Structures are given as structure tokens and as C-alpha cells.
């Protein structure tokens, strides 16, 4: 996947059509949740991970140096508003990535995370897209709003899928990791459960996998970030933040404004690609008329400091460290 190019004009036209017809941006979710009992809810066919083979980010004549970017968000409880915010802010995300030159050929996959212990649809995964089909993927997400109420969701199941069911040319051809952003407010379970993998993905996994092992595997392919935004149930919770920091080191981002999530993602990528330092990124936000600078600057302060003292250009692109808690923001 990944052909075509993003068009804000096409995005705006689709938004105007939905407004004129009375349709919401998440029409599939609206239809399913209003017309069927919860026990019959299913993922949209385009996002259903059952018997998933691989989600691909590929180079082409049109996009000769693709960069795989994945954004997976918790859709349980208070986090159901995250995809709605992302959908309205897509033009800002692409404006920064493309017009400001952070990434020339981004290919973005959107997905959603629930709780495999109790939800009907605990995992949804779109395709890596370069054009407005990613807006379609967002619109097909089922906003289940479930969760088990125990401060854990199945992030580890999503990480398993991204580690073992993606193939990305930026890594395979050029030795550059892609980006994976998890947006949530709870903790992962301590292991990938073989039973859940069989039920949700259809893989014949025979043994559970400790979460530290699946994160180490995933980080060979992606730089992994966890964003905890304001407005969520466990914002600022020391237990949640402490566990994620043990797993991901400095790649845990506290964001005090949910509306700034797209700008935060864009600047994190700009920093990772060494296209900007933090001050330049914040100036770019001002230039495009965004009022998210204060929130983004606060959220990315630690990452920005590390970028300023990071490795010189020409350093090896991938290091050999797989320690789950090791800081991996710098793309060594």
C-alpha cells in the first residue's frame, strides 16, 4: 500500500459532503453502535486483523523513500475522543510533515486498541497510506468505548501485530526504523497471551510472550512512543507513567492538550528525522498558525534536549541495544 498523495482539497470536499448529508466522520461506528446489539459488533472488514498477513509500507516510483508511521489509539472509555480529534487535525499533520519538509514520503497507518479480555473488537489495523485513504481508515474505526475498568488495555496485542505483521521498506531497504505512536491512558498487560493472539489474529502462537520481549522485537523495526493526553481517565497517574517509562524510557510523552496530538506527532518525527530541533519545530507551529506551541514544547522538552546533543550525522542508523527500558529517541 502507500500509493497516491495527500490532498487537503479532497479532505475538505469530503468534510463538506458529510456536513451536507448529515453523516458523521465515523459513519461505520455510528451505524453499528446505533443499529445492532453490542454482542454482534465487529470490526470493519478493512480494519479486521483476523487472519492478517502483513501491512506493508513500500517504496515506489512515486514514493522512492517511504517512511512508515503508525498511530494506534485506545478507543475505550474517555479515550474515544482521540480518533475524532485526529480526524479533524489531519491537514495540520500533513502540512507539517510535507510542507515543512520533515518527511518527504510519509505513509501512515491508523489503528485502534481495546481490551481483549472483554471487548468485542480489541484490535483494528488500517493500511499504510500516502493519500486520503487514511481518512477512510479513520472513518471506519469502531469506537467501542468498552474496556475492563482495571487500568489495563491490550496494547501488547497491538504491539505484537505491528512487530510480526508489518513489512516496511524504510527498515528493510535502508536500515531506518519507522515510527509507532501509542495514544492511551492505561497500562499494557504483562504478556502477549497466546490464546488472545489465536482468537483475534488467528496466529498459531503456542506460548505467551513477555511484554519486554515483544517490545524489544518491535523496536528493531519502529521507534515506539507512548502519548498520554489530557482529558483521559488516568492522566498524570504515576503507576501508568512509571510502567511505560520502564518499558520505553524517555519515549513517554505527557501532553496537556489533546488538540495538540497531531502537532506533537509531527514534531516528534521531525526531531527523529533530524529535520529540525525543537526550537525550529515550535517556530514552524507559529508559522502555520497553530496555537499548540506551549503544549508541544512542554511535552517534547526532554526529547528536544536529547536531539540537541545527539549523534553526529553519519552515525550508524541502528544500534544493537534491545533493552526495553533503554532510551531510543535518537535514531542511532
Rosetta blueprint (number, residue, H / E / L):
1 X L
2 X L
3 X L
4 X L
5 X L
6 X L
7 X L
8 X H
9 X H
10 X H
11 X H
12 X H
13 X H
14 X H
15 X H
16 X H
17 X H
18 X H
19 X H
20 X H
21 X H
22 X L
23 X L
24 X L
25 X L
26 X L
27 X H
28 X H
29 X H
30 X H
31 X H
32 X H
33 X H
34 X H
35 X H
36 X L
37 X L
38 X H
39 X H
40 X H
41 X L
42 X L
43 X L
44 X L
45 X L
46 X L
47 X L
48 X E
49 X L
50 X L
51 X L
52 X L
53 X L
54 X L
55 X E
56 X E
57 X E
58 X L
59 X L
60 X L
61 X L
62 X L
63 X L
64 X L
65 X L
66 X L
67 X E
68 X E
69 X E
70 X E
71 X E
72 X E
73 X E
74 X E
75 X L
76 X L
77 X H
78 X H
79 X H
80 X H
81 X H
82 X H
83 X H
84 X H
85 X H
86 X H
87 X H
88 X H
89 X H
90 X H
91 X H
92 X H
93 X H
94 X H
95 X H
96 X H
97 X H
98 X H
99 X H
100 X L
101 X L
102 X L
103 X L
104 X L
105 X L
106 X E
107 X E
108 X E
109 X E
110 X E
111 X E
112 X E
113 X E
114 X L
115 X L
116 X L
117 X L
118 X L
119 X L
120 X L
121 X L
122 X L
123 X E
124 X E
125 X E
126 X L
127 X L
128 X L
129 X E
130 X L
131 X L
132 X L
133 X H
134 X H
135 X H
136 X H
137 X H
138 X H
139 X H
140 X L
141 X L
142 X L
143 X L
144 X L
145 X L
146 X L
147 X L
148 X L
149 X L
150 X L
151 X L
152 X E
153 X E
154 X L
155 X H
156 X H
157 X H
158 X H
159 X H
160 X H
161 X H
162 X H
163 X H
164 X H
165 X L
166 X E
167 X E
168 X E
169 X H
170 X H
171 X H
172 X H
173 X L
174 X L
175 X L
176 X L
177 X L
178 X E
179 X E
180 X E
181 X E
182 X E
183 X E
184 X L
185 X L
186 X L
187 X E
188 X E
189 X L
190 X L
191 X E
192 X E
193 X L
194 X H
195 X H
196 X H
197 X H
198 X H
199 X H
200 X H
201 X L
202 X L
203 X L
204 X L
205 X L
206 X L
207 X L
208 X L
209 X E
210 X E
211 X H
212 X H
213 X H
214 X H
215 X H
216 X H
217 X H
218 X H
219 X L
220 X L
221 X L
222 X E
223 X E
224 X E
225 X E
226 X E
227 X E
228 X E
229 X E
230 X L
231 X L
232 X L
233 X L
234 X L
235 X L
236 X L
237 X L
238 X H
239 X H
240 X H
241 X H
242 X H
243 X H
244 X H
245 X H
246 X H
247 X H
248 X H
249 X L
250 X L
251 X L
252 X E
253 X E
254 X E
255 X E
256 X L
257 X L
258 X H
259 X H
260 X H
261 X H
262 X H
263 X H
264 X H
265 X H
266 X H
267 X H
268 X H
269 X H
270 X H
271 X H
272 X H
273 X L
274 X L
275 X L
276 X L
277 X L
278 X H
279 X H
280 X H
281 X H
282 X H
283 X H
284 X H
285 X H
286 X H
287 X H
288 X L
289 X L
290 X L
291 X L
292 X L
293 X H
294 X H
295 X H
296 X H
297 X H
298 X H
299 X H
300 X L
301 X H
302 X H
303 X H
304 X H
305 X H
306 X H
307 X H
308 X H
309 X L
310 X L
311 X L
312 X L
313 X L
314 X L
315 X L
316 X L
317 X L
318 X L
319 X L
320 X L
321 X L
322 X L
323 X L
324 X L
325 X L
326 X L
327 X L
328 X L
329 X L
330 X L
331 X L
332 X L
